[in-house]
Amino acid sequence: MTTCFKSKSDLSTTMNPPTHWALCFSACLLLAGGVSNHLAAAESWMFATPEPLPASINLPGHESLAPWVSANGLTLYFTSDRPGGYGKFDIWVSERSSTDAPWGAPVNLGPTINTADPDGLPSLSADELTLYFGDGNADGWTPRGGSDNLQIWVSTRATRQSPWEPPTVLEPSVSSSDDECCPSPSQDGLSMYFTRYGAQPGYFVAQRNSVTEPWRAATRLPSTINEGTWHMSSFISAADRHLFFDSNRSGSYGLNDLWLATRASATDPWTNAAVNLGTQVNTSFLEFSPWVSADFPNLGSFMLFTRNNSTIQEVQSSRIFRTEVIPNLTVLRSFNLNQEAAWTPVAATFTKVSANTIQSEVSVPLDSAEAFFRVSIEGDNRTVKIESSERVGSKFRLRYTWTE
């Protein structure tokens, strides 16, 4: 069922000639054949419009990238070149008292981990007792300690309160004579996803039977994931069924996009075609280094990632962003309310205001005297209700609630 109301908005200050527009907003279930321009897959969820972390993390004038959050959600590890470090890039840590609290002032992880060379791209075991990190990537970073190649390092500690032990290079089954970086251990600690640059560059995985055994020889992931010429970082979800990664493969919107590969179970191969996370997340620049909370893809789960707004493929202006999983929503526009086929998706922002309230902004079309807008939601038992609307400059802002 569709309900509709109309309101007149005087746009004469921006239109030539002056006129009035009738704006119609329709709350409804997903239209048959509806299209979402957010996630290129038939999912009941999507990511909200990303927002940068606060300035305490994204220090102005400096780089902040490669986030990783502890299993309890209270500790954030990331890479930065901010003042107070030991080298060009160091690993920093920020803590908070609860998952709803703001992140505290970052603290350098110290000289046991950080050196005069670049150190970064951290990841953590689920029990928070093992730290993996790299000494850079193949894009002009100098290897740690005068090594001839980039390597993955590992450090351990006895308890969460204990200091980190001096790191060592991960065993040869992972650390080869090629360059390796960007480790991502699985939740159970039995798989290690990472990036290798060499004769066959791309994403690899090493596995083991238990956390006390060494890693077996790494294997290259299939072409469903390893397409394109640039690969940097990947993240395996807690369920071991979703692999997030960045790539410049065909279908990307920018220099490097975030992609998602899925499989039915943790033991299945990665045979499904990877999907782009869409224009809601990806831009014309670089998105990379994803990290996703353990409750993904539940509503309210979230992703951190790095966005680099430079125009060349190197670290120049990187910041960490956060985006949350919300219902799969689409804003559609029509210039003829009487023709159902005339409804087409339009670009919109989707900002979460509260647990079940979303705010969207769409550009107001200036080339027509009348336009109609509709919000659709995917899911058999979900409905959406427009709560308010207002014109803000050249955009129209909608606030609506959803239920299921």
PELINRA-V276743 format. One record per helix or strand. SS is the DSSP state (h for helix, s for strand). FROM is the first residue (numbers start at 0). LEN is the number of residues. If there is no record, write none. Layout:
SS|FROM|LEN, SS|FROM|LEN
This chain:
s|2|8, s|19|8, s|44|3, s|50|2, s|63|6, s|74|6, s|89|6, s|106|2, s|119|5, s|129|5, h|143|3, s|151|5, s|167|2, s|178|7, s|190|7, s|201|6, s|218|2, s|230|6, s|241|6, s|255|7, s|274|2, s|285|7, s|301|7, s|317|10, s|328|6, h|339|3, s|343|2, s|350|4, s|356|7, s|369|8, s|382|10, s|394|9
